[in-house]
Amino acid sequence: MAMTTEELMGLLKKEFADDEVVVRDTAGDGEHYMVEVQSSKFNNMTLLEQHRLVYKALGDKVGTDVHALQIKTRKQL
């Protein structure tokens, strides 16, 4: 079951409401996405912790509705 870019953005914006979030459907099929998140929440976090926070925001959608996910995170200075 695929997801729309808007649905994915909605889930991320719940966790990263005031942060910069970009979502791209990389294959045009609603199952392969690239997300970029810049957030002050990432300050003092390792890259692994940053990615875990993104996965947490998406819940069980990765591996079910989203087949592949590329994540880019940036700390906000």
Backbone as CSV, one residue per row, in Angstrom:
resi,resn,N_x,N_y,N_z,CA_x,CA_y,CA_z,C_x,C_y,C_z
1,MET,0.849,-1.179,0.000,0.000,0.000,0.000,0.895,1.243,0.000
2,ALA,0.713,2.099,-0.937,1.541,3.294,-1.095,1.036,4.459,-0.246
3,MET,1.902,5.455,-0.093,1.555,6.687,0.627,1.799,7.864,-0.301
4,THR,1.084,8.931,-0.078,1.334,10.142,-0.842,2.412,10.965,-0.128
5,THR,3.003,11.870,-0.890,3.988,12.782,-0.323,3.368,13.591,0.803
6,GLU,2.122,14.007,0.630,1.426,14.807,1.638,1.202,14.020,2.924
7,GLU,0.862,12.741,2.807,0.663,11.909,3.989,1.974,11.757,4.780
8,LEU,3.039,11.512,4.055,4.339,11.375,4.695,4.761,12.687,5.354
9,MET,4.549,13.794,4.658,4.868,15.112,5.199,4.058,15.373,6.467
10,GLY,2.791,15.000,6.476,1.933,15.188,7.645,2.462,14.466,8.875
11,LEU,2.935,13.238,8.694,3.496,12.483,9.811,4.764,13.147,10.338
12,LEU,5.618,13.580,9.428,6.867,14.216,9.848,6.621,15.556,10.521
13,LYS,5.647,16.303,10.040,5.369,17.627,10.605,4.782,17.541,12.018
14,LYS,4.209,16.393,12.378,3.744,16.223,13.758,4.921,16.257,14.727
15,GLU,6.034,15.677,14.328,7.229,15.655,15.174,8.103,16.886,14.956
16,PHE,8.147,17.371,13.718,9.041,18.469,13.347,8.240,19.670,12.845
17,ALA,7.286,20.118,13.652,6.322,21.150,13.247,6.957,22.451,12.780
18,ASP,7.958,22.927,13.480,8.555,24.219,13.153,9.877,24.090,12.406
19,ASP,10.155,22.903,11.918,11.437,22.639,11.276,11.291,22.511,9.765
20,GLU,12.426,22.550,9.085,12.439,22.413,7.631,12.354,20.934,7.275
21,VAL,11.320,20.562,6.523,11.116,19.182,6.111,10.843,19.159,4.609
22,VAL,11.576,18.305,3.899,11.375,18.120,2.460,11.124,16.640,2.225
23,VAL,10.109,16.319,1.413,9.795,14.935,1.073,9.733,14.821,-0.450
24,ARG,10.448,13.830,-0.990,10.423,13.592,-2.441,10.119,12.133,-2.716
25,ASP,9.202,11.895,-3.633,8.916,10.542,-4.119,9.942,10.261,-5.206
26,THR,10.934,9.443,-4.919,12.065,9.267,-5.826,11.766,8.378,-7.029
27,ALA,10.747,7.549,-6.948,10.426,6.654,-8.055,9.065,6.956,-8.672
28,GLY,8.317,7.864,-8.073,6.993,8.199,-8.583,5.947,7.136,-8.322
29,ASP,6.227,6.236,-7.390,5.304,5.134,-7.125,4.666,5.170,-5.742
30,GLY,4.995,6.182,-4.937,4.426,6.278,-3.602,5.016,5.300,-2.609
31,GLU,6.124,4.655,-2.971,6.752,3.680,-2.076,8.228,3.939,-1.824
32,HIS,8.853,4.785,-2.639,10.283,5.086,-2.517,10.441,6.586,-2.268
33,TYR,10.955,6.933,-1.093,11.023,8.340,-0.701,12.402,8.746,-0.211
34,MET,12.651,10.032,-0.324,13.806,10.683,0.265,13.248,11.796,1.135
35,VAL,13.690,11.853,2.385,13.268,12.931,3.272,14.502,13.663,3.783
36,GLU,14.371,14.979,3.878,15.414,15.820,4.458,14.772,16.589,5.605
37,VAL,15.418,16.549,6.748,14.901,17.254,7.921,16.048,18.051,8.551
38,GLN,15.800,19.336,8.760,16.737,20.173,9.508,16.023,20.612,10.774
39,SER,16.615,20.266,11.919,15.931,20.527,13.183,16.918,20.786,14.312
40,SER,16.542,21.681,15.207,17.344,21.907,16.413,17.232,20.709,17.363
41,LYS,16.227,19.864,17.169,16.105,18.649,17.980,17.299,17.727,17.778
42,PHE,17.985,17.866,16.640,19.124,17.016,16.336,20.411,17.472,17.014
43,ASN,20.411,18.702,17.541,21.600,19.181,18.237,21.896,18.237,19.400
44,ASN,23.140,17.891,19.584,23.592,16.966,20.639,23.159,15.525,20.398
45,MET,22.733,15.190,19.174,22.378,13.810,18.830,23.378,13.269,17.810
46,THR,23.633,11.977,17.886,24.433,11.330,16.854,23.567,11.174,15.605
47,LEU,24.203,10.857,14.492,23.461,10.632,13.250,22.454,9.496,13.417
48,LEU,22.856,8.444,14.090,21.954,7.316,14.327,20.729,7.752,15.135
49,GLU,20.931,8.550,16.168,19.815,9.040,16.980,18.893,9.941,16.161
50,GLN,19.467,10.748,15.282,18.671,11.619,14.415,17.767,10.780,13.510
51,HIS,18.336,9.758,12.895,17.563,8.902,11.995,16.500,8.122,12.755
52,ARG,16.818,7.688,13.953,15.819,6.990,14.780,14.622,7.889,15.085
53,LEU,14.881,9.176,15.307,13.796,10.116,15.575,12.898,10.267,14.351
54,VAL,13.491,10.282,13.170,12.704,10.349,11.930,11.871,9.079,11.774
55,TYR,12.489,7.925,11.972,11.747,6.659,11.883,10.610,6.615,12.904
56,LYS,10.870,7.099,14.107,9.825,7.122,15.148,8.637,7.964,14.695
57,ALA,8.913,9.106,14.056,7.836,9.981,13.574,6.977,9.284,12.527
58,LEU,7.577,8.368,11.766,6.840,7.675,10.699,6.137,6.414,11.190
59,GLY,6.415,6.020,12.411,5.729,4.865,12.991,5.968,3.595,12.198
60,ASP,4.904,2.852,11.962,5.015,1.568,11.269,4.890,1.687,9.750
61,LYS,4.920,2.898,9.230,4.743,3.099,7.784,5.939,2.608,6.967
62,VAL,7.150,2.708,7.537,8.340,2.238,6.832,8.371,0.719,6.897
63,GLY,8.468,0.101,5.746,8.446,-1.357,5.671,7.071,-1.897,5.332
64,THR,6.064,-1.045,5.469,4.708,-1.457,5.083,4.244,-0.587,3.917
65,ASP,3.894,0.663,4.191,3.436,1.577,3.142,4.595,2.186,2.355
66,VAL,5.729,2.372,3.018,6.922,2.923,2.377,7.942,1.799,2.249
67,HIS,8.304,1.483,1.013,9.222,0.369,0.765,10.677,0.767,1.018
68,ALA,11.061,1.962,0.568,12.444,2.419,0.715,12.455,3.880,1.167
69,LEU,13.381,4.184,2.066,13.451,5.541,2.607,14.905,5.966,2.724
70,GLN,15.229,7.067,2.074,16.544,7.691,2.214,16.360,8.888,3.127
71,ILE,17.193,8.998,4.159,17.053,10.065,5.145,18.315,10.929,5.145
72,LYS,18.094,12.240,5.115,19.165,13.210,5.294,18.742,14.126,6.436
73,THR,19.585,14.224,7.442,19.273,15.091,8.576,20.379,16.124,8.732
74,ARG,19.980,17.282,9.240,20.930,18.367,9.506,20.553,19.011,10.823
75,LYS,21.580,19.349,11.577,21.365,20.091,12.810,21.105,21.531,12.471
76,GLN,20.291,22.184,13.260,19.997,23.600,13.047,20.860,24.404,14.008
77,LEU,21.654,25.277,13.465,22.582,26.039,14.311,21.963,27.301,14.840
